[in-house]
């Protein structure tokens, strides 16, 4: 039995999505889900990176949490509003784009931050 794969004419490959993600003012018309995926995964990498940096500095307490939130929201906002020039209303408004993937990014950030900080600062 032969299985057929059906692909949407709008389906993008990984290299196409990556190319659009790193190119300023890319067209995401018809690819809203892919753009949300770019924001989601970019935010995950950002959370892990900031967790590593916070653990190495060593930064701790409410200052670390507040700086993470400010940087995370700020960088993502700059990315979609400034770098990509996205019309936020197509995605449900600024808040919908700004909060996309924040909770999982925060969880990854906390895990990496705690492991690195604890490993370097406690016997």
C-alpha positions as CSV (number, residue, x, y, z in Angstrom):
1,X,0.0,0.0,0.0
2,X,1.4,3.3,-1.1
3,X,1.0,6.2,1.3
4,X,0.7,9.7,-0.2
5,X,1.8,12.8,1.6
6,X,-0.2,15.9,0.9
7,X,1.6,19.2,1.5
8,X,-0.1,22.5,1.5
9,X,1.1,24.9,-1.2
10,X,1.8,27.4,1.6
11,X,3.8,24.9,3.7
12,X,7.3,26.2,4.4
13,X,10.4,24.1,5.0
14,X,12.7,24.8,7.9
15,X,15.3,26.6,5.7
16,X,12.5,28.9,4.3
17,X,11.2,29.7,7.8
18,X,14.8,30.3,9.1
19,X,15.5,32.6,6.2
20,X,12.4,34.6,6.8
21,X,13.1,34.7,10.5
22,X,16.6,36.3,10.1
23,X,15.6,38.7,7.2
24,X,14.2,42.0,8.2
25,X,10.7,42.9,7.1
26,X,10.0,39.4,5.7
27,X,6.5,38.6,4.3
28,X,4.6,36.3,6.6
29,X,1.3,36.5,4.6
30,X,-0.4,33.1,4.7
31,X,2.2,31.9,7.2
32,X,0.9,33.2,10.5
33,X,1.4,29.8,12.3
34,X,5.0,29.7,11.1
35,X,5.6,33.2,12.4
36,X,4.2,32.2,15.8
37,X,6.4,29.2,15.8
38,X,9.4,31.4,15.2
39,X,8.5,33.6,18.1
40,X,7.9,30.5,20.3
41,X,11.2,28.8,19.6
42,X,13.2,32.0,19.6
43,X,11.8,32.7,23.0
44,X,12.8,29.2,24.2
45,X,16.4,29.7,23.1
46,X,16.4,33.2,24.7
47,X,15.2,31.8,28.0
48,X,17.9,29.1,28.0
49,X,20.6,31.6,27.1
50,X,19.5,34.1,29.7
51,X,19.3,31.3,32.3
52,X,22.9,30.4,31.5
53,X,24.1,34.1,31.7
54,X,22.2,34.7,35.0
55,X,23.8,31.6,36.5
56,X,27.3,32.6,35.4
57,X,27.1,36.2,36.6
58,X,25.7,35.1,39.4
59,X,22.5,37.0,39.5
60,X,19.7,36.0,41.9
61,X,16.5,37.1,43.5
62,X,13.7,39.3,42.3
63,X,16.2,41.4,40.3
64,X,17.0,38.4,38.1
65,X,13.3,37.5,37.6
66,X,12.4,41.1,36.7
67,X,15.3,41.5,34.3
68,X,14.4,38.3,32.6
69,X,10.8,39.4,32.1
70,X,11.8,42.8,30.8
71,X,14.4,41.5,28.4
72,X,12.2,38.6,27.2
73,X,9.2,40.8,26.5
74,X,11.4,43.7,25.2
75,X,13.4,41.6,22.8
76,X,10.4,39.8,21.4
77,X,8.5,43.0,21.0
78,X,11.4,44.6,19.2
79,X,11.7,41.5,16.9
80,X,8.1,41.5,15.7
81,X,7.3,45.2,15.8
82,X,10.7,46.7,14.7
83,X,12.7,44.0,12.9
84,X,9.8,42.2,11.2
85,X,7.4,45.1,11.0
86,X,4.4,42.8,11.7
87,X,0.8,44.2,11.8
88,X,0.0,43.0,15.3
89,X,-3.8,43.0,14.7
90,X,-3.4,40.1,12.2
91,X,-2.3,38.0,15.2
92,X,-4.8,39.2,17.8
93,X,-2.9,42.3,19.1
94,X,0.4,43.1,20.7
95,X,-0.3,41.1,23.9
96,X,-1.0,37.9,22.0
97,X,2.4,38.1,20.2
98,X,4.2,39.3,23.3
99,X,3.0,36.4,25.5
100,X,3.5,33.7,22.9
101,X,5.6,31.0,24.6
102,X,6.5,33.0,27.6
103,X,5.5,30.4,30.2
104,X,7.6,27.7,28.7
105,X,10.5,30.1,28.2
106,X,10.3,31.1,31.8
107,X,10.3,27.5,32.9
108,X,13.4,26.7,30.8
109,X,15.1,29.8,32.1
110,X,14.5,28.9,35.7
111,X,15.8,25.3,35.3
112,X,19.0,26.4,33.6
113,X,19.5,29.4,36.0
114,X,19.0,27.3,39.1
115,X,21.3,24.4,37.9
116,X,24.1,26.7,36.8
117,X,23.9,29.0,39.8
118,X,23.7,26.1,42.3
119,X,26.5,24.2,40.6
120,X,28.9,27.1,40.7
121,X,28.0,28.7,44.1
122,X,27.4,25.8,46.5
123,X,29.6,23.0,47.8
